[in-house]
Amino acid sequence: MKTFSCDFGGGVSCELAVSETPPSKGSSHILDLRWTGVPQKRHIYPYLRWVKTVNQQLADEWQVRLLHVLQTKRRRWQTWAYEPGGKPLLLKEVKI
């Protein structure tokens, strides 16, 4: 297991655990996500920027394409694609 962590200040941090190797097709690379402190609304966008950076780093390291669906607001979801050597690409945003 490989871990990434980010300190968002004010006693709020996040640790993301991922597999050591690329996931099999249709499986998630994310094994665990743990918050320390109580994340507030103001932490959402810094978290989203950070997790997209982590996903791009993994796509580059593993030389694979990754997809990740992120909840950005209570009723809004985004699907992001990551390709080796590329930049995170927003594929779709869904509002429910």
C-alpha positions as CSV (number, residue, x, y, z in Angstrom):
1,M,0.0,0.0,0.0
2,K,1.2,3.5,-0.9
3,T,0.0,6.6,1.0
4,F,-0.3,10.2,0.2
5,S,-1.2,12.9,2.7
6,C,-2.1,16.6,2.6
7,D,-2.4,19.1,5.4
8,F,-5.2,21.6,4.7
9,G,-4.4,23.7,7.9
10,G,-6.5,24.3,10.9
11,G,-6.1,20.7,12.1
12,V,-7.6,19.2,9.0
13,S,-5.6,16.7,6.9
14,C,-6.3,13.8,4.6
15,E,-4.5,10.5,4.0
16,L,-5.2,8.5,0.9
17,A,-4.1,4.9,0.6
18,V,-3.7,3.4,-2.9
19,S,-2.5,0.1,-4.3
20,E,1.2,-0.3,-5.0
21,T,0.4,-1.4,-8.6
22,P,-2.2,-0.4,-11.1
23,P,-5.7,-1.8,-10.3
24,S,-7.2,-4.5,-12.5
25,K,-9.7,-3.3,-15.1
26,G,-12.9,-2.0,-13.4
27,S,-11.3,-1.9,-9.9
28,S,-10.4,1.1,-7.8
29,H,-6.9,2.1,-7.0
30,I,-8.1,3.8,-3.8
31,L,-8.0,1.5,-0.8
32,D,-8.8,4.0,2.0
33,L,-9.3,7.7,2.6
34,R,-9.1,9.1,6.1
35,W,-9.7,12.6,7.4
36,T,-8.1,14.0,10.5
37,G,-10.2,16.9,12.0
38,V,-13.5,18.0,10.6
39,P,-13.4,19.0,6.9
40,Q,-15.4,22.1,6.1
41,K,-16.9,23.4,2.9
42,R,-13.8,25.5,2.4
43,H,-11.6,22.4,2.2
44,I,-13.5,20.8,-0.7
45,Y,-11.7,22.6,-3.6
46,P,-8.2,22.3,-2.1
47,Y,-8.9,18.6,-1.6
48,L,-10.1,18.2,-5.2
49,R,-7.0,19.9,-6.5
50,W,-4.8,17.7,-4.4
51,V,-6.5,14.4,-5.3
52,K,-6.3,15.2,-9.0
53,T,-2.6,15.7,-8.6
54,V,-2.2,12.4,-6.8
55,N,-4.2,10.6,-9.6
56,Q,-2.1,12.2,-12.3
57,Q,1.1,11.2,-10.5
58,L,-0.2,7.6,-10.3
59,A,-1.2,7.5,-14.0
60,D,2.3,8.8,-14.9
61,E,4.1,6.3,-12.6
62,W,2.0,3.3,-13.7
63,Q,1.7,4.3,-17.3
64,V,-2.0,3.6,-17.3
65,R,-5.2,5.5,-17.9
66,L,-7.3,6.2,-14.8
67,L,-10.8,7.4,-14.3
68,H,-12.1,8.9,-11.0
69,V,-15.5,10.1,-10.1
70,L,-15.5,12.9,-7.5
71,Q,-18.4,14.4,-5.6
72,T,-17.9,18.1,-5.8
73,K,-21.1,19.3,-4.1
74,R,-24.1,17.7,-2.5
75,R,-25.7,17.0,-5.8
76,R,-22.9,17.3,-8.3
77,W,-20.4,14.7,-9.5
78,Q,-17.5,14.9,-11.9
79,T,-15.7,12.2,-13.9
80,W,-12.0,12.9,-14.5
81,A,-9.6,11.1,-16.8
82,Y,-5.9,10.8,-16.3
83,E,-3.4,9.7,-19.0
84,P,0.3,9.2,-18.6
85,G,2.1,12.5,-19.4
86,G,-1.2,14.4,-19.7
87,K,-3.2,16.7,-17.5
88,P,-6.4,15.8,-15.7
89,L,-9.3,16.0,-18.1
90,L,-12.9,16.6,-17.0
91,L,-15.0,14.2,-19.0
92,K,-18.4,14.8,-17.5
93,E,-20.3,16.7,-14.8
94,V,-23.6,15.5,-13.5
95,K,-26.1,17.4,-11.4
96,I,-28.8,15.4,-9.7
